[in-house]
Amino acid sequence: MAMNSDSGPGVAALQAWGGQGAGMGSGNQTVVDKVSADMLHMVDAHWYQFPPMNPLWHALLGFTIGVLGFISITGNGMVIYIFSSTKSLKTPSNLLVVNLAFSDFLMMCAMAPAMVINCYNETWVFGPFACELYGCAGSLFGCASIWTMTMIAFDRYNVIVKGIAAKPMTKTGALQRILGIWLFSLAWTLAPFFGWNRYVPEGNMTACGTDYLSKDWFSRSYIVVYSIFVYFLPLLLIIYSYYFIVQAVSAHEKAMRDQAKKMNVASLRSSEAANTSAECKLAKVALMTISLWFMAWTPYLVINYTGILESAPISPLATIWGSLFAKANAVYNPIVYGISHPKYRAVLYQKFPALSCQVSPEDGGSIATGATVVADEKPAA
């Protein structure tokens, strides 16, 4: 999702930053000076007012993206390998988890190496067409990840809230959802190639995204409509799903406590399972999922709306944070959707014993583990 976040430094801060650039010998230089001539037609006039960024920021950004890329590629690669090679994990629900890992894996493979090289050169070095492809890839894989997370939330809602009345998702159904996600994402990301907005260098000149500085409202409308379908709608659907999931689990836990009271026993659960309330456990997972999602994509949303509404100055330094937070999303997704899965953890520790700090198998039948576990216990339709 090609959006960034404004640091809101104000004129005084921008002047101070300009003074710092001048102190480094930048003089009347601008952040655009290192951009190749064939790229200049893509650079908005807004960026010509800013001095070059401190090389230290480029070095830090390149290092950070390199580390995030390595962790993400390794983590998502493990999720894909384990879910795809373990027979007990090849369920329809887990196909969505694999698709999320696949999307995040491709995102970092396509974007991290290019950005590290550009940060080293302190500008975009691959030419205009590669810039467009880079922006398209970020939008495509970001959109695919967002809607895959939404489908995972829907699947958990279907299994946990509807319970035995739910129609179990089949492998065909899962594949149809995955195909729909990619076609939907592709349609949005190809639109700028046909004149509805465009992909341009971002303010730091080391990455590319959608043009949120265009004064043309037809171009601006793309940002507005895109944000509705790729930010607001999926976020609301995820919140809706987890709200009713937590509510259902809460009601289930209350019913179990009441039944235990009638039977004059401490709990209907085993002593091991009783240590952690399913209600609290799932509430934490839901809160973490929504919070991390919000943290990842909100900076992009803020910077885009700041640009199209011209509500505040956007500095090149501020544009770093949008891409950084969004790429970090590809790092913690395998943790939230993979490592939080008990059966995945068991196989992970079996195949990579060095990663297991302690042996702590959890009750795979707990309702709090989500649809990916519950679905294993349901017969495939």
Helices and strands as residue ranges (DSSP letters): H 10-23, G 37-42, G 45-49, H 55-85, G 87-89, H 92-121, H 128-156, I 157-161, G 163-165, H 171-190, G 191-194, E 199-201, E 208-210, H 217-227, I 228-232, H 233-262, G 273-275, H 278-309, H 319-334, I 335-339, H 342-351, G 353-355, G 367-369, H 371-377
